[in-house]
Amino acid sequence: MAGWKSDDHPRASSGVDGECPLAKVPLFNMVWDFCMDYMHLVKVLLSGHLIPLLKCQRSLTPPIVAANPNRDRALAR
């Protein structure tokens, strides 16, 4: 791997150049404390799930019941 000062280091192409200051904030969780952005949430929810479902291009997935992990239809009824 290239050294930190080298132009070939991955930080030059990825834009990640050091530690995030939020990692130093006490009790701040980098996973749970960021709000989801509505642009990606709506795009995934609507275009990937809801619109195909309403156009009958996708069906509902039955829930996995703990007593029926293999999804045996005879047990589900």
C-alpha positions in Angstrom: 0.0 0.0 0.0 1.2 3.5 -0.8 2.3 5.8 2.0 0.1 8.5 3.5 2.0 11.3 1.7 1.9 9.5 -1.7 -0.5 10.6 -4.4 -1.4 6.9 -4.9 -2.8 6.6 -1.4 -6.6 5.7 -1.5 -7.5 8.8 0.4 -6.6 10.9 -2.7 -9.3 9.2 -4.9 -11.9 8.4 -2.2 -12.2 11.9 -0.6 -11.8 10.4 2.9 -8.9 12.3 4.4 -8.7 11.5 8.1 -11.1 10.8 11.0 -14.6 12.3 11.1 -15.0 14.9 13.9 -18.3 13.4 14.8 -16.5 10.2 16.0 -15.1 12.3 18.9 -18.5 13.4 20.1 -19.5 11.5 23.3 -22.6 9.3 23.0 -22.9 10.0 19.2 -23.5 6.8 17.2 -22.3 7.1 13.6 -24.9 4.5 12.4 -28.0 5.4 14.4 -27.7 9.2 14.8 -27.9 10.2 11.2 -31.3 10.9 9.7 -32.1 9.1 6.4 -32.4 11.5 3.5 -35.9 11.5 1.9 -34.5 11.5 -1.6 -33.1 8.0 -1.3 -35.7 6.8 1.1 -38.6 7.7 -1.3 -36.7 6.5 -4.4 -36.1 3.1 -2.9 -39.5 2.7 -1.3 -41.6 4.0 -4.2 -39.7 2.8 -7.3 -38.4 -0.5 -5.8 -41.5 -1.7 -3.8 -44.7 0.3 -3.8 -45.1 1.2 -7.5 -44.3 -2.3 -8.8 -46.6 -3.7 -6.2 -49.5 -1.4 -7.3 -48.8 -2.3 -11.0 -49.0 -6.0 -10.1 -45.3 -6.4 -11.2 -44.4 -7.6 -7.7 -46.2 -9.6 -5.2 -46.3 -9.4 -1.4 -43.8 -11.6 0.4 -45.3 -13.7 3.1 -43.9 -13.2 6.6 -41.5 -15.9 7.9 -43.1 -17.4 11.0 -40.7 -18.9 13.5 -42.6 -22.2 13.5 -42.3 -22.4 9.7 -38.8 -21.3 8.7 -38.9 -23.4 5.4 -42.1 -21.6 4.3 -44.1 -24.8 3.9 -47.4 -23.7 2.5 -49.3 -26.6 4.1 -48.3 -25.3 7.6 -49.1 -21.7 6.7 -52.8 -22.5 6.1 
